[in-house]
Amino acid sequence: TYSVDVFYMIDAQTGYIKISRFSNNTYAEFKAALTELKGKGMQRLLLDLKDNPGGYMNQAIDIADEFLSGKKLIVYTDGKDSRYDSR
């Protein structure tokens, strides 16, 4: 199933990408859509996450990393069992 439901140019500079869930291939789908929109002249992006229930955290992190510069911490998990900690 696809998680990038739709992407298109709203106007000459603004692209639109709708992500309905974060599945195993979401980042790859997002990058493909982003590349195509940039090829059409996109300078701004409207990223629609409305009604997105979540999913694979690593896919969401990879997408967030596209918008943040440097080595900033995006998210971490912490729990009683250190096997599940992720930083």
C-alpha positions, 0 to 999 in steps of 0.5 A, spaced: 500 500 500 502 506 498 502 512 503 504 518 499 496 518 497 497 524 492 502 530 490 502 535 485 504 543 484 499 547 487 501 553 483 508 555 479 512 555 486 508 550 491 508 543 491 503 539 495 504 532 498 499 528 502 502 522 507 496 518 509 501 513 514 508 512 515 509 505 512 515 501 510 516 505 504 514 512 506 521 515 505 522 513 498 515 515 496 516 522 499 523 522 496 520 520 489 515 525 490 519 531 492 524 530 486 519 530 481 516 536 484 523 540 484 523 538 477 517 542 476 520 548 479 517 547 486 520 552 491 515 551 497 512 545 500 505 544 503 506 537 507 499 534 509 499 530 515 492 530 516 489 524 519 495 520 519 495 515 525 503 514 525 506 508 523 514 506 522 517 512 526 524 511 522 520 513 516 517 519 520 524 521 522 527 520 515 522 525 512 523 530 518 530 530 517 529 533 510 527 539 513 532 540 519 539 542 518 545 539 522 545 533 527 539 536 531 536 530 535 529 529 532 526 524 537 528 519 542 525 513 546 526 511 553 523 506 557 524 501 563 528 496 558 534 499 555 533 494 549 528 499 547 531 505 548 533 509 541 537 515 541 
